[in-house]
């Protein structure tokens, strides 16, 4: 849904001249819905724009709410904070469609059933919104994006109340994201890690229009109701401008590198490392090196989740039950593993971590959040390592006690 601001250079001087004029009776305003593109993460969800076409005056321009500038200072930090500013851009239709021809992505056009006066008001509103002082807006993935903005503009200038067809089944924000990300298991897994329980509450038909394909579907069955009870379809006609041929990876490719397969592979390695630790009786350092890497990587993931929970304005990131196994304490522990003076602190951490993860795994199905299935074997890796370290500590203390008692017996003590 996002596009580089570089492409915004810009609707030319002719647009400014045309924009001040009156649309003819033959003018058309339509909703453009572009299919998903596998070439960039931001394009997995598709895209939406508004087209204003008037052959009598030579106007054929696309208004696009999906531009942003990645060269802005602290762009990554601001994006994580949920403080990314997007821009309404306007480009000639020919330029717009060429991009999707190159990407081999489908483009559908729905001509809106508007009166001449409604078209003129919408055209003028888009022009005013495109002025430099008005074109920026604070992007919000679920509530204010490239699909919801065109919807809002149409609703405001349709001349009546738009009634959308009811949903056929109950859905959540996470369900819709899963539909879009099903060809990309690692992206789907990553999204499931960073969005929390709020994404699992049921949503209404209007809320799901943040996904372009669902906005198109809702417009297709929508009805405009006037104040005098006259009603008519919102969409006059639908045309397929481009048929998409861009393909995602095959099911076999997805299965071979899925998060679930990776999680079980890591769990197998963790079992092997734990077995080596038991056989070598803590004499090998391989388990400590492994723990440092394992807990450190998990801790970095926990740092991201911690930031999103407590410092981000992104919706649906708090609460997040993934914090039970991806948390910043693992990162601290990874450093303390090598500090002898912190041995008791590390043991306390392992005890708490083992207890928390035991509860997490036992109650996984009951938690009020749809967690990724791969979180079970991934969290079991930490659970096993904390449990094994605790076991070795307890076993070591018992061995030391027997050794001390035996030494004292040989010296004549206790006889």
C-alpha positions in Angstrom: 0.0 0.0 0.0 3.0 2.3 0.4 4.8 4.0 -2.4 8.0 5.9 -2.6 7.6 9.7 -2.6 10.0 9.7 -5.5 7.2 8.7 -7.8 5.3 11.8 -6.7 7.2 14.2 -9.0 4.5 15.4 -9.7 1.3 16.2 -11.5 2.4 19.0 -13.7 1.4 22.6 -14.3 -1.4 21.4 -16.5 -3.1 19.6 -13.6 -3.2 22.9 -11.6 -4.8 24.6 -14.6 -7.4 21.8 -15.1 -8.2 21.5 -11.4 -9.7 24.9 -11.2 -12.2 24.1 -14.0 -15.6 22.6 -14.2 -16.0 19.0 -15.1 -18.2 18.2 -18.1 -21.3 16.0 -18.1 -19.3 13.1 -19.5 -16.7 13.2 -16.6 -16.2 9.9 -14.7 -14.9 9.3 -11.2 -13.9 5.8 -10.3 -12.2 3.7 -7.7 -9.1 1.8 -8.8 -8.2 -1.4 -6.9 -4.8 -2.8 -7.6 -3.9 -6.4 -6.7 -1.1 -7.5 -4.4 2.5 -7.5 -5.7 5.1 -10.0 -4.4 8.0 -7.6 -5.1 7.8 -5.6 -1.8 6.4 -6.2 1.7 4.2 -3.1 1.6 2.6 -4.3 -1.7 1.4 -7.6 -0.4 -2.0 -6.1 0.5 -2.8 -4.3 -2.8 -3.5 -0.7 -3.3 -6.4 1.8 -3.8 -6.7 5.1 -5.7 -9.3 7.5 -7.1 -9.4 8.3 -10.9 -10.9 11.4 -12.3 -11.4 11.3 -16.1 -12.9 13.9 -18.4 -12.2 13.4 -22.1 -13.8 16.8 -22.9 -11.2 18.7 -20.9 -8.3 16.3 -21.2 -8.3 15.5 -17.5 -7.2 11.9 -16.6 -5.6 12.0 -13.2 -5.2 9.5 -10.3 -5.3 10.6 -6.7 -3.1 8.3 -4.6 -2.9 8.4 -0.8 -0.1 5.9 -0.6 3.1 8.1 -0.9 5.7 8.5 1.8 9.3 9.7 2.0 11.8 7.1 3.3 14.5 9.8 3.3 12.9 11.6 6.2 15.0 11.9 9.3 14.6 9.0 11.7 12.2 7.3 9.3 12.6 3.8 10.8 12.2 5.0 14.3 9.1 7.1 13.4 7.6 4.2 11.5 8.0 1.9 14.6 6.5 4.7 16.7 3.5 4.9 14.4 4.4 8.5 13.5 4.8 8.1 9.7 3.4 10.8 7.6 1.9 9.9 4.3 1.1 12.2 1.4 -1.7 12.5 -1.2 -0.1 12.5 -4.6 -1.7 13.0 -8.1 -0.3 11.5 -11.2 -1.5 11.1 -14.8 -3.4 7.9 -15.3 -1.0 6.8 -18.0 1.9 7.0 -15.6 -0.1 5.2 -12.9 -1.1 2.3 -15.0 2.4 1.8 -16.5 3.7 0.9 -13.0 1.2 -1.9 -12.7 1.8 -3.1 -16.2 5.5 -3.4 -15.3 4.6 -5.3 -12.0 2.1 -7.5 -13.8 -0.5 -6.7 -11.2 -4.3 -6.7 -11.8 -6.1 -3.3 -11.8 -9.9 -3.1 -11.5 -11.9 0.1 -12.1 -15.3 0.8 -10.5 -17.1 3.8 -12.0 -19.0 5.6 -9.2 -22.7 6.4 -9.7 -22.5 10.1 -8.9 -24.4 13.1 -10.2 -22.7 15.9 -12.0 -22.8 18.1 -8.9 -21.4 15.3 -6.7 -18.6 14.7 -9.1 -17.7 18.3 -9.1 -17.7 18.5 -5.3 -15.5 15.4 -5.1 -13.1 16.7 -7.7 -12.8 20.0 -5.9 -12.3 18.3 -2.6 -9.5 16.1 -4.0 -7.8 19.2 -5.5 -7.9 21.1 -2.2 -6.7 18.0 -0.4 -3.8 17.8 -2.8 -2.5 21.3 -2.0 0.9 21.3 -0.3 -0.5 22.5 3.0 -3.2 19.8 3.0 -1.8 16.7 1.4 0.0 15.2 4.4 -1.7 12.9 7.0 -0.6 10.6 9.8 -0.7 7.1 8.5 -2.5 4.4 10.6 -2.4 0.9 9.2 -5.9 -0.2 10.3 -7.8 3.1 10.5 -6.3 5.6 8.1 -4.5 4.4 5.1 -4.5 4.4 1.2 -7.8 2.5 1.1 -9.8 4.2 3.9 -9.0 7.7 2.7 -10.6 7.3 -0.8 -13.6 5.6 1.0 -14.0 8.6 3.3 -13.9 11.0 0.4 -16.5 9.1 -1.5 -18.8 8.9 1.6 -18.5 12.6 2.2 -19.5 13.6 -1.4 -21.9 10.8 -2.5 -24.9 12.9 -1.7 -26.5 10.4 0.6 -25.9 7.6 3.1 -23.9 4.7 1.8 -25.2 1.3 3.0 -22.8 -1.6 2.7 -23.8 -5.3 2.3 -23.4 -7.2 5.6 -20.4 -9.5 6.2 -20.9 -13.2 5.4 -18.9 -14.3 8.3 -17.2 -12.9 11.5 -13.7 -11.7 10.9 -10.9 -10.0 12.8 -8.1 -7.7 11.7 -5.7 -10.7 12.1 -7.9 -12.9 9.8 -7.7 -10.3 7.1 -3.9 -10.0 7.4 -3.6 -13.8 7.3 -5.5 -13.8 4.0 -3.1 -11.3 2.5 0.0 -12.9 3.9 -0.8 -16.6 3.4 1.7 -16.9 0.5 4.4 -15.4 2.7 4.7 -17.5 5.9 7.6 -15.6 7.5 5.9 -12.2 7.0 2.7 -13.7 8.4 4.7 -15.0 11.4 6.3 -11.6 12.0 3.0 -9.8 11.9 1.6 -12.3 14.4 4.4 -11.6 16.7 4.0 -7.8 16.8 0.3 -7.3 16.8 -1.5 -8.2 20.0 -4.8 -9.3 21.4 -6.7 -6.2 20.1 -6.3 -7.6 16.5 -8.4 -10.6 17.5 -11.7 -8.8 18.3 -14.5 -9.0 15.7 -14.8 -6.1 13.3 -17.6 -4.7 11.3 -17.9 -4.4 7.5 -16.5 -0.8 7.4 -13.5 -1.6 9.5 -12.3 -4.3 7.1 -12.1 -1.8 4.3 -8.5 -1.0 5.2 -7.7 -3.9 2.8 -8.2 -2.7 -0.8 -9.9 -5.9 -2.0 -12.5 -5.7 0.7 -13.1 -2.0 -0.1 -13.7 -3.0 -3.7 -16.1 -5.8 -2.6 -18.0 -3.5 -0.3 -18.4 -0.8 -3.0 -19.6 -3.4 -5.4 -22.7 -4.2 -3.3 -23.1 -0.8 -1.7 -26.3 1.3 -2.1 -26.6 5.1 -1.8 -29.8 6.2 0.1 -30.9 9.8 -0.4 -32.9 11.7 2.2 -36.1 11.2 0.2 -35.6 7.4 0.4 -34.5 7.2 -3.2 -31.7 4.5 -3.4 -29.4 3.3 -6.2 -26.2 1.3 -6.5 -23.0 3.2 -5.6 -21.1 1.5 -8.5 -22.3 2.1 -12.0 -20.0 -0.4 -13.8 -16.9 -2.4 -13.1 -14.0 -2.9 -15.6 -10.9 -5.0 -15.5 -8.1 -2.8 -16.8 -5.3 -5.3 -16.2 -5.2 -9.0 -15.5 -2.5 -9.8 -13.0 0.1 -12.5 -13.7 2.4 -11.8 -10.7 2.7 -15.1 -8.7 3.7 -15.8 -5.1 6.0 -18.6 -4.2 4.6 -22.2 -4.5 3.2 -24.1 -1.6 6.2 -26.4 -1.7 8.7 -23.5 -1.4 6.6 -22.1 1.5 6.6 -25.5 3.4 10.3 -26.0 3.1 11.1 -22.7 4.8 8.1 -22.2 7.1 8.5 -20.8 10.6 7.1 -24.0 12.0 9.8 -26.2 10.3 12.4 -23.8 11.5 11.1 -23.8 15.0 11.2 -27.6 15.2 14.7 -27.7 13.8 15.8 -25.2 16.5 14.1 -27.3 19.1 16.0 -30.4 17.9 19.3 -28.5 18.1 18.3 -27.4 21.6 17.7 -31.0 22.7 21.1 -32.0 21.3 22.8 -29.2 23.1 21.0 -30.1 26.4 22.1 -33.7 26.0 25.7 -32.7 25.5 25.5 -30.5 28.6 24.2 -33.4 30.6 26.8 -35.9 29.4 29.7 -33.5 29.7 28.4 -32.4 33.1 28.8 -28.7 32.4 32.4 -29.1 31.4 31.8 -28.0 27.8 31.2 -24.4 27.0 29.1 -25.1 24.0 25.9 -24.9 26.0 26.8 -21.5 27.3 27.7 -20.2 23.9 24.4 -21.6 22.5 22.4 -20.1 25.4 24.0 -16.7 24.8 23.0 -16.7 21.1 19.6 -18.2 21.8 18.6 -15.9 24.6 20.2 -12.9 23.0 18.3 -13.3 19.7 15.0 -13.9 21.6 15.8 -10.8 23.7 16.3 -8.7 20.7 12.8 -9.8 19.5 11.5 -9.0 22.9 13.0 -5.5 22.7 11.0 -4.8 19.6 7.8 -6.1 21.2 8.5 -4.1 24.4 8.9 -0.9 22.3 5.7 -1.5 20.4 3.7 -2.2 23.6 4.9 0.8 25.6 6.1 3.4 23.1 4.3 2.9 19.8 1.1 4.5 18.6 0.4 1.6 16.2 -3.0 0.0 16.8 -3.4 -3.4 18.3 0.1 -3.8 19.7 -0.9 -3.8 23.4 -1.4 -6.2 25.1 0.7 -8.8 23.4 1.0 -12.3 24.9 4.1 -13.1 22.8 5.9 -11.1 25.4 5.8 -14.2 27.6 8.5 -15.8 25.5 10.0 -12.8 23.6 11.0 -10.3 26.3 13.9 -8.0 27.1 14.9 -10.0 30.2 16.3 -12.7 27.9 18.7 -10.1 26.5 19.9 -9.2 29.9 20.4 -12.8 30.9 22.5 -13.5 27.7 25.0 -11.0 29.1 24.9 -12.3 32.7 25.6 -15.9 31.6 29.3 -15.0 31.5 29.5 -13.0 34.7 30.4 -15.3 37.6 29.3 -12.9 40.3 25.8 -13.0 38.8 25.4 -16.8 39.0 22.7 -16.6 41.6 20.8 -13.9 39.6 21.0 -16.1 36.5 19.6 -19.0 38.5 16.7 -16.9 39.7 16.1 -15.8 36.1 16.0 -19.4 34.9 13.6 -20.4 37.6 11.2 -17.5 36.8 11.5 -18.0 33.1 10.9 -21.8 33.4 7.8 -21.2 35.6 6.4 -18.5 33.2 7.0 -20.6 30.1 5.4 -23.6 31.7 2.3 -21.7 32.4 2.4 -20.1 28.9 2.7 -23.6 27.2 0.0 -25.1 29.4 -2.5 -22.2 28.8 -1.5 -21.5 25.2 -4.9 -22.5 23.8 -6.8 -20.4 26.4 -4.9 -17.1 25.9 -7.1 -14.3 24.6 -4.9 -13.9 21.5 -4.4 -16.0 18.4 -0.7 -16.9 18.6 1.3 -18.4 15.8 1.6 -22.2 16.1 5.4 -21.9 15.7 5.5 -20.0 19.0 5.1 -23.4 20.8 8.3 -25.1 19.7 10.1 -21.7 19.7 9.2 -21.1 23.3 10.0 -24.7 24.2 13.6 -24.0 23.3 13.9 -21.4 26.0 11.8 -23.5 28.4 14.1 -26.5 27.9 17.3 -24.5 28.3 16.1 -22.8 31.5 14.9 -26.1 32.9 18.1 -27.9 32.0 20.3 -25.2 33.6 18.2 -25.4 36.8 18.4 -29.2 36.7 22.2 -29.1 36.4 22.5 -26.6 39.2 20.4 -28.8 41.6 22.2 -31.9 40.5 25.6 -30.3 41.0 24.7 -29.2 44.5 23.7 -32.7 45.5 26.9 -34.1 44.0 28.9 -31.6 46.0 27.2 -32.4 49.2 27.9 -36.2 48.7 31.5 -35.4 47.9 31.9 -33.3 51.0 30.2 -35.9 53.2 32.5 -38.6 51.8 35.6 -36.6 52.4 34.6 -35.9 56.0 33.9 -39.6 56.5 37.4 -40.6 55.3 38.9 -38.0 57.6 37.2 -39.6 60.6 34.4 -37.2 60.8 31.0 -38.6 61.8 32.3 -41.9 63.1 
